[in-house]
């Protein structure tokens, strides 16, 4: 599948998460797969050394690594995750993301009412 795959092209059809988004040199690429008022599912591709600075979110967020290695820091505690590993970033706790190697992750955020 090419990087221009969208929700409608994979709706009811199999696909591989890591193939739904491509790396770009020196960049972070994101692609929303599902966007509803109750939550989002977003793929990210981070080039090595790229990251998201520390911030908080009002909802729990599940991170699933599909390719490479990323460092997820939650409340000052770093975790190195690789393919197939998952972690939940708790709501309202500071967290940051950094690419140890090029890596891809799926971010699932469910909003509460």
HULIN-V464945 format. One record per run of one state. SS is the DSSP state (2 for helix, 1 for strand, 0 for the rest). FROM is the first residue (numbers start at 1). TO is the last residue. If there is no record, write none. Layout:
# HULIN-V464945
ss,from,to
SS,FROM,TO
SS,FROM,TO
This chain:
# HULIN-V464945
ss,from,to
0,1,6
2,7,10
0,11,16
2,17,19
0,20,27
1,28,36
0,37,38
1,39,46
0,47,50
1,51,55
0,56,60
1,61,67
0,68,69
1,70,74
0,75,76
1,77,81
0,82,85
1,86,89
0,90,94
1,95,99
0,100,102
1,103,110
0,111,113
